[in-house]
Amino acid sequence: MSNLSNESIGSLIVRRLVSVKSFVTVGLTLAFIVMCIMQIQPPDLFIPIYTTVIGFYFGTQATKDGK
């Protein structure tokens, strides 16, 4: 790994973080869909967390697209 440049290490870290971020966003969305289908009222903390994650996800996507 010592022959990797700083740029390739940085891009690897960013790709892994984006992958984790996407996984968390999809997981939360699936949980929300299941709760809606089963007509379960989400816990009080679920909606603010879900809103924050979705806002952050789309905010970073908009920033990436605007570059």
Secondary structure as the mmCIF struct_conf table of DSSP 4:
data_model
#
loop_
_struct_conf.conf_type_id
_struct_conf.id
_struct_conf.beg_label_comp_id
_struct_conf.beg_label_asym_id
_struct_conf.beg_label_seq_id
_struct_conf.end_label_comp_id
_struct_conf.end_label_asym_id
_struct_conf.end_label_seq_id
TURN_TY1_P TURN_TY1_P1 SER A 2 ASN A 3
BEND BEND1 LEU A 4 LEU A 4
HELX_RH_AL_P HELX_RH_AL_P1 ASN A 6 ILE A 37
TURN_TY1_P TURN_TY1_P2 MET A 38 GLN A 39
HELX_LH_PP_P HELX_LH_PP_P1 ILE A 40 PRO A 43
TURN_TY1_P TURN_TY1_P3 ASP A 44 LEU A 45
HELX_RH_AL_P HELX_RH_AL_P2 PHE A 46 GLY A 66
#
